[in-house]
Amino acid sequence: MGVLTDPAAAWPHEIGERQLSRAAATGDVAVLLGLADGTRVQRERTELIDPDGRTSHLLVRYTRRLRSAPGSGEHADTSARAAAPGEAGMLGVAIGSILLVVRVVRYARDGCPAAVDELLLPADRWRVRLGPAYRSV
């Protein structure tokens, strides 16, 4: 079982498939980015691979601008939810399996929120232990 302690750290293993799209920022993502609900943002979903070759977890990044340069992550929050069909397929879990969701807000150099990262981790393979460097969102 993996233990996530620093959600902003670079993934030390292989990167799998990447999907880039435009999406509406809704709910918490819009609030965290300081945008009106429904504002279009860049959405990038990246598959992160374990050393054994299977998908470890997914990283979904929402950015305010196409060329936004997110800096450090200062705020993090955790929750859990059911895996949607596309996520379940990429992660090799059943639809509806519990995913741990770690959301990190990344700030630009000017202090404005530039990106929200969501790490989607299968609950049967991961534990989350955020250190004191992360304040709750």
Secondary structure, DSSP 8 states (H G I E B T S, - for coil): -EEES-TTS---S-EEEEEEEEEE--HHHHHHHT--TT-EEEEEEEEEE-TTSSEEEEEEEEESSTT-----EEEEEEEEEE--HHHHHHHT--TT-EEEEEEEEEE-TTSSEEEEEEEEEETTTEEE---TT-EE-
